[in-house]
Amino acid sequence: LGVDDVAQLRVAAQMRVRAEHRTPDYLLNVGDNFYWSGINLKCGIAPAYQVISTGQFEWAYEHIYVGTGLEGKPWLGVLGNHDYGGYRFDRGWDQLIAYTWGIGNRWVLPAQYWRQIVRYPGFSVDYFFLDTNHFMAQPASADSEHNICSDAHVKKNTTCGDLGLAGIEACPGWFRDTWKKQQKWIHKGLNDSTADWQIVVTHFPPGWDIPFWKELCYKYGLDLIVTGHQHDQELFGPNHPGNWLAPSAYVISGGGGGITSENPPSADGNDDQYGFMELTLSKEVIEIQTISHGGFLRWSDFLKPRGREVEFTSVTKKKNKKHHSESEDRSLNYGGIFGNFNFWDR
């Protein structure tokens, strides 16, 4: 078997190795949890509190991410376009929400968008979890292979029942309306936030709506945006030449292994195609590290609180060595591992 055939298992193995030495408090998941077309159930088939097992959570999540330091830790997440169905809207995306109250007791995705404040001794982090899947909600006749609202894979009278998604024609508007509600919600939330750090977790990278993200970073001092969708690992620190949100930072962590990466991976795993990332948080600084599917520390950077309309500088450095995580600044509070873990639909 090649790397692409076992990529998810390779990433999970390195997460397990890392967690044994640097136990995370929680994990951040940026969506596209079940490829290709989500949970194998119809949306709206059961009440929101009722979990119907298809075996996918058990075999592509619960039995994959195991071991000391990972088991029992909260996985805080969002939905990706493939969780809705990829090229259809009627898959069991509501079951990913329902599983928050399921038997595993670690999956946390209580709504399409939601907020969590994490309080550490002496500082706090305000996480905003957003649904940005309106980018893939196009008119019914558009792009039959990537459009959530496509009419090519569902019957014309298909709906999601009481969930409010009333059919193919209503589908794009439903996603747009959800996004409009979120925009008002996050503006108010960031404006009112008194936490030391503000971080957004969402599926689509900020390049899909540059003006929106620039406004949030400049107006409210949004510090970090954690994303996926693109199937590789990229870190855009405060001084990265391609970071148009500086001094805020953003990452793309879409190389969890549930789908083939953007470019061919190397056999030894010393590349940015598959892997995960790690945040180490303190009141003064966040360290971001990218760990590959071969256990290599590929990139790292340090982020300081932006504040509202405040600029600062940082240096991004590349590392290309095998990482064993023996060195650690003990004054920092370890915040967790995050990545797009893309639970393979087996």
Buried (B, 14 or more C-beta within 10 A) or exposed (E): EEBBEBBBBBBBBBBBBBBEEBBBBBBBBBBBBBBBBBBBBBBBBBEBEEBEEBEBBEBBBBEBBEEEBBEEBBBBBBBBBBBBBBBBBBBBBBBBBBBBBBEBEBBBBBEBBBBBEBEBEEBBBBBBBBBBBBBBBBBBEEBEEEBBBBBEBBEEEBBBBEBEBBBBEBBBBBBEEBBEEBBEBBBEBBEEBEBBBBBBBBBBBBBBBEEBBBBBBBEBBBBBBBBBBBBBBBBBBBBBEEBBBBBBBBBBBBBBBBBBBBEEBBEEBBBBBBBBBBBBBBBEBBBBBBBBBBBBBBBBBBBBBBEEEEEEEBEBEEEEEEBEBEEEEEEBBBBBBBBBBBBBBE
